[in-house]
Amino acid sequence: MEYQIQAQQMSSQLTAVVRRRAKGSELSTVVPQACGEVWEGLRAAQFKHAGRHVALYLDCEMNIEIGVEVSQPFPGNDHIVASCTPAGLVATTAHIGPYNRLGDAYDALHRWVKANGYTLAGPSWEVYGHWEDDPAKLRTDLYLLLQPPTDTAPAPGNESTTPVGNPGPGWRGHAVVDDPPSPGAAACGLAL
């Protein structure tokens, strides 16, 4: 699959999430289970402002916030908390296809980041499109937070948008650099 990758400024998106730590091999179980847990908690609280599922990978240790986009802060309960995705410059692409091929999209993103002179700045995240019974039609939007461009990096809008394909096996993780920590609720102006 070819990926159209670009740099763009992103606003922060409020989320309602559970926090987990998982190994890469556990993601295919942990992410759907946590998404279901959040949806059940929002339904039980009669919270009607939820959107798409999201997984925010906070660090290389696989600390993850998993839940849903919300249009207003979720008041929280004993295990679901209000948080948000980071704001800032990101490299982004859409992956159309089964979740077990997301590594292809991450490979393409990482090659694009390097080729365009950017540096990773922290968390990465995935936003999952509406469910499709046909795995080939599943949409997942991927985001890698970037440091502001250096003198050698092109300004957003001037970078290469050449499709990037998958050259073969390689890095398959969702992990990002160790620093900085998650934006967390405080970055969104939410009470901790």
C-alpha positions in Angstrom: 0.0 0.0 0.0 1.2 3.5 -0.7 0.8 6.2 2.0 0.2 9.9 1.4 2.1 11.5 4.3 2.1 15.1 5.3 3.0 17.4 8.1 0.2 19.5 9.7 -0.6 21.4 12.8 -3.1 19.6 15.0 -5.3 21.0 17.8 -5.7 18.9 20.9 -8.7 16.6 21.0 -10.4 15.8 24.3 -10.7 12.2 25.1 -12.2 9.8 27.7 -9.7 7.0 28.3 -8.4 4.2 30.4 -4.7 3.9 31.0 -2.9 0.6 30.2 0.6 -0.8 29.8 0.9 -3.5 27.2 3.4 -5.4 25.2 3.2 -5.0 21.4 2.0 -8.5 21.1 -0.9 -7.7 23.4 -2.2 -4.7 21.5 -4.7 -6.6 19.4 -6.5 -7.7 22.6 -5.8 -4.8 24.9 -7.0 -1.9 22.6 -10.4 -3.4 21.6 -11.1 -4.5 25.2 -10.2 -1.0 26.6 -12.3 0.7 23.9 -15.3 -1.5 24.9 -14.7 -0.7 28.6 -14.7 3.1 27.9 -17.9 2.9 25.7 -19.7 0.9 28.5 -18.6 3.4 31.1 -19.8 6.3 29.0 -23.2 4.6 28.3 -23.6 3.9 32.0 -22.9 7.5 32.8 -25.3 8.6 30.0 -22.6 10.6 28.4 -23.6 11.3 24.8 -20.7 13.2 23.4 -18.4 10.4 22.3 -16.8 10.0 18.9 -14.2 7.7 17.3 -11.9 5.3 19.2 -8.4 6.5 19.9 -5.1 5.0 21.2 -2.4 7.3 22.4 1.0 5.7 22.8 2.8 7.7 25.4 6.3 6.3 25.4 8.6 3.4 24.5 7.4 1.5 27.6 4.0 1.1 25.9 2.1 3.2 28.4 -1.2 3.8 26.5 -4.3 5.8 26.9 -7.2 4.1 25.1 -10.7 5.4 24.7 -12.8 7.7 22.6 -12.8 11.3 21.4 -15.3 13.5 23.3 -16.7 16.9 22.5 -16.7 18.0 26.2 -14.7 16.9 29.2 -15.8 13.6 30.7 -16.2 14.0 34.4 -14.5 10.7 35.0 -15.2 7.8 37.3 -13.2 5.2 39.1 -11.3 4.0 36.0 -12.1 6.3 33.0 -10.4 9.7 33.0 -10.5 12.8 30.9 -7.4 13.4 28.8 -6.5 14.7 25.3 -4.3 14.1 22.3 -1.3 16.4 22.0 -1.5 19.6 20.0 1.4 20.5 17.7 3.1 19.6 14.4 2.5 16.0 13.3 3.4 13.7 10.5 0.1 11.9 9.6 -1.2 9.4 7.2 -4.3 7.2 6.8 -4.0 3.4 6.7 -6.8 1.6 4.9 -6.7 -2.1 5.7 -6.4 -4.6 8.5 -5.0 -3.6 11.8 -2.3 -6.2 11.7 -0.7 -4.2 8.8 -0.4 -0.9 10.7 3.3 -1.5 11.0 3.5 -0.8 7.3 2.1 2.7 7.8 4.5 3.3 10.8 7.4 2.2 8.6 6.4 4.7 5.9 5.9 7.5 8.5 9.3 7.0 10.1 11.0 6.9 6.7 9.1 10.1 5.7 10.1 11.9 9.0 13.8 11.1 8.4 13.7 12.0 4.7 12.1 15.4 5.4 14.5 16.4 8.3 12.0 16.2 11.2 12.6 14.8 14.6 10.0 12.9 16.7 8.9 14.8 19.8 6.9 12.3 21.9 3.6 10.5 21.7 2.0 8.9 18.7 -1.6 8.1 18.3 -4.2 6.3 16.2 -7.8 7.3 15.5 -9.9 4.4 14.3 -12.6 5.0 11.7 -16.1 3.5 11.9 -16.2 -0.3 12.0 -16.3 -2.2 8.7 -16.9 -6.0 8.6 -14.4 -6.2 5.7 -10.9 -5.7 7.2 -9.6 -4.3 3.9 -11.9 -1.3 4.4 -10.9 -0.4 8.0 -9.5 3.2 8.3 -6.9 4.2 10.9 -5.4 7.7 11.0 -1.9 7.7 12.4 -0.1 10.7 14.0 3.5 11.2 15.1 4.2 14.3 17.1 7.1 16.2 15.6 9.5 18.8 17.0 9.3 22.2 15.2 11.3 22.1 12.0 14.9 23.0 12.1 16.6 25.2 9.4 17.1 22.1 7.3 13.5 20.8 7.6 10.9 22.0 5.1 8.1 24.1 6.5 4.7 22.4 6.7 3.2 22.4 3.2 6.6 22.4 1.5 7.7 18.9 2.4 7.6 15.9 0.1 4.2 14.3 -0.3 5.4 11.5 -2.5 3.6 8.3 -1.7 5.6 6.0 0.5 5.2 2.3 0.1 6.3 -0.6 2.2 9.8 -1.9 1.2 9.5 -5.0 3.3 9.7 -6.1 6.9 11.1 -3.7 9.4 10.1 -1.7 12.5 6.6 -2.7 13.5 6.2 -0.9 16.8 4.1 2.0 17.9 6.7 3.3 20.3 8.1 6.8 20.2 11.0 8.5 21.8 11.3 8.3 25.6 10.9 12.0 26.2 8.7 14.1 26.8 5.9 12.5 28.9 2.2 12.4 27.9 0.4 15.7 27.6 -2.1 14.3 30.0 -5.1 16.0 31.4 -3.1 19.0 32.6 -2.1 19.9 29.1 -5.8 20.2 28.2 -6.5 22.4 31.2 -8.3 19.6 32.9 -8.1 18.8 36.6 -5.9 15.9 37.5 
